[in-house]
Structure formats: structure tokens, C-alpha cells
């Protein structure tokens, strides 16, 4: 009986795997494109006429970064679908995915839900906006789905990493064309570009207001000019610090190795365990972990920051950042050390050792 050469077997398997992957990618992009297209159609019939920032002017709705993100996601997944069918890839497609689609999608979702959980009134200026956001599937379609599709896209495509110069140029062009938000610091862009983006951001928002009398984000209308200036300056400062730390970490190999070690041996196990145990016990009986007087003091958004946010953070970090995984021996010894520390602290606080043994 004829037996295939091992090299031929590897070639056939690789070819079959590549075709299967591209087929699944094409299905994903097609379904995502159709989903976003329906959301665009629904939005077109929902927000129109006097509900627009400038009445009866369709393009005035693009004062919202959310709507820009929606149409960018729709266009991107259409192009990605045809690329999978034709197998004709281009460097600009990968550049567009990493420098524009990803940062905008993640920024819209994270900014919206952060402000919404803090105070919905900072985003919802009138009753029309509140009625629109009350349509839950539509709200999640424009404010949650982009992050999910971006993460899936990163996991099934190897888009590569654009150069700092190319990423800066792309984001700067996007900022000049329309209102932009802070760029996600994962690309480790140079610090000086953030001040240029902040200038464009502030100028665009005020220009739209003076033309139409409409604030894209109601929180800006609630602040006086000095506090509005302080607010934008604070965003600039925060971004500068985050971008500086990210740049230092990526440039220093020893520091990056140390951070990888800390993430995998300390932050990840403690964070995942804390979130999992908290919500499992909360589902059984909330009083087991949070007495009524504590629940009355802690707002729901802060509870999710401390007991929910670590999980999506770890998922995004592992998908978007290439890290060095420590050896099993190192991980084992660190887990024993953490159990000893937790059991020791628990003994002092009177917590049963069994709880930490399970961990």
C-alpha cells in the first residue's frame, strides 16, 4: 500500500488547515458585516429628522464617535470578507485593522461603558437619547459588539504591527477628518502625538457646538470653560503617563520579562480567582461576601470595576500582547507561595484554611 511522504502529509495538512481557517474567517466576516449592516439600517430609520444634531442633516450624526465606529466596522468586515474569498491580501488592509479599526472599536466601548456606569447623564442629554439607549440590543450592538468583533478579529488574523510613524500618520489623518478620541496605548505611540490629537479633539468638539449648539458628549456642556479645559488637560496627562509607561515597558527587555512573570504568576491567578469566587458566592447568597450595609455603600459600577473588569482586561491583554510564559516549575512554586501567604493572612483574620486550600 502506498504511503505518503511525511513532507507531503505536512503540506496537505497545512493546506487543508489554511483553507478551513480562511473559510471560517469568511463566515465570521460575512455574519458580522450583515449584523452591522442591519444595525446601520435600524439606526438610519431610528435617528432622523429633528433627532439629528443638525435637523434633517444625515451626516451630522457623525458628530458621535460611536456612529463613526459603526460604519468603519461595517466597511472593514465587508473588505475582509472579499479578501478571504479572493485570497488577495494587501498591507494597507492589515494597517487599517491595527491602526484604525482596533483602537476606535475598543475606545468607543470602554469610554461609553465607563461613563455610563459612572453616571448615565454624562452621555444621555435628553429623553430621545434615553429612549434610544433603552433599546438594549441596539445599545449593545453599537457599544459592546465592536469590542467583541475586534478581539475575535485579532485572534483569527495575523495583522502584524504597524510602525510607530505609520500609526501616527493614520491616526492623525483620522483626527483631522473628524472628531477623534484618545488612541489606545497598546501601540506605544510617541508621547508628543497625544497633544496634537487632544488639540484636534477639543477644537472639533467646540467647532460643532458653535455651529449647531450641540454637544456630542453632554458632560462637556455641564462643565464651565475652566473646568472643561481642566478636564481635557487631565485626559492628556493620563494618556501621557500611560503611553510613557507602555513605551518604557516595551523598550526595556528586562522590565518586560519581569512584567510578564508578574502577570502570569501573580496578577492573573489572583484576579481570575477573586472574580470567579466573588460572583459564584454572590450568585448563591450575596450576604456571604457583602453584607447589606456594605452593599449600600458601594455603587454597582465600582463593584464591577473591582470584581468584573479584571477578566476582560486579562483576555484583551493576552490576545493583543505577546508575553513570555514562565515554566511550569516556576508557576508551581509561585502558586504554593501564594497559597501560603493567603493562608497566613487568612489565619490572622480568622478565615478557615479550607477556603485558601481550594484556591
ABEGO torsion letter per residue (X at the ends): XBBBBAAAAAAAAAAAAAAAAAAAAAAAAAAAAAAAAAAAAAAAAABBEAABABBGBAAAAAABAAAAAAAAAAAAAAAAAAAAAAGBBBAAAAAAAAAAAAAAAAAAAAAAAAAAAABAAAABABAAAAAAAABAAAAAAAAAAAAAAAAAAAAABBAEBBBAAAAAAAAAAAAAABBBBBBBAAAGBBAAAAAAAAAAAAAAAAAAAAAAGBBABAAAAABBAAAAAAAAAAAAAAAAAAAAAAAAAAABAAAAAAAAAAAAAAAAAAAAAAAAAAAAAAAABAAAABBAAAAAABBAAAAAAAAAAAAAAAAAAAAABBBBBBBAAAAAAAAAAAAAAAAAAAAAAGBBAAAAAAX
